[in-house]
């Protein structure tokens, strides 16, 4: 019951506001952008984390789900539907555009790219 009440309290709070109760005080830094939905699935956790970082670099909050389970036992990957990337509902179209750009190779480095290493 307490968790449900706190979740409702956070949803109603404005960005940058302070939420207090008997347990403590929290600051709401992000606005609510909807529930998280799956936008991509990968059998390999490394691929999922790379795409997740591309989404984060584009300013889209992304969660990688089931990564630890698949890394622990790779045979479970197909059973659990692979590693999922989840983003807020309001950002799905943007996330799909970033994922499409990644799949096209827009984020690939050239073979002769200067990485700043000697």
N, C-alpha and C positions, 0 to 999 in steps of 0.2 A: 504494500500500500504506500509506504514512504517513497519508494523509487518512482512509482507512478505519479505521485503528487509532485515530486521534485522535477520530473520530466515536464509536466504541465507548467510548472512555475518557470522553467527555463524557456519554454516555447513562448510564453507570454512576455518574457523580459525583452527589453530593447538592447540593441548592440551597445556595448560599453557600459551597461548598467550593472549594479551590484545586487546579488541575490543572497539574502541571509535567512537563516533559520537557527534552531537551537544547536545544530551540529557545527555550523561554521558559516563562512562567507565565501561566495564564489563570484567571479566576474565573468560576464557573458561577453566574449570577444567576437564571436561570429554570429551572423544572422542565420535563422533557420531556413534552409534551402530545400526542405522536403526529406522524405525518407530515402535511404540509400538503396539503389537498384543496381543490378548486375549489368555491366556494359560489355564485358569481355571475359572469356574463359581460356585458360592455357593449361596444357598438360605439364609444362615445365615451369616451376616457380621462378626461375631466373628471368624468363621472358616476361612473366607477369610483373615482376618488380621493375624491370627496365621500362615497360610501358607505364607503370604507375608513376615512376619518376618523371617521365615525359608529361604526364597529366599534371603533376605537381608543379613542374616548371612552367606550365601554361596557366597556372593559377587555379587549377581545379583540385579540390580535395578528393583524394582517392584512398580507398581501403583495399588492401590485398587480403582476401579471405581464404582460409584452408591451406595456406602456404606451409605452415608447420606440419600439418597432418600429411601432406603429400611428400614433404622432405623426409619425414620419419619413415614412411612406407610408401614408396612410389607405386606399388601395385594398387593402392587405394585411389590413385588419381582419377581413374575412369569411374570408380564407384561413387565418388563424391562430386563428380562433375568437373574435376580439374580445379585449378586455382582460379578464383574469381576476382575480378576487379569491380569494385562497387563505388558509385559516385552519387551525390545528391540528385534527386529527381529533376530539379531545375537546371542542372548542368549536363544532362544526358546528351543533348545535341552537340554541345561544345566538346564533350569527351569523345563522342563518336567521330567528330572531325579530326581531333588530335590522333586518335587510334588509326584512322584511315590514312593520315599523313605519315604516321610511323610505318604502316604496312607498305606504303608506296616507296618508302626509302628517303623521305624528305629529311629525316634526322641523321642519316648515315654520314659518316666522315669519309672524306676522300682518302685514297691510299697514301697520298703524299701530304696529308694534313699535318700542320705544325702543332704538336701537343705541348710544346714548351719544355720538353725533356731533352737532355743532351746525351 
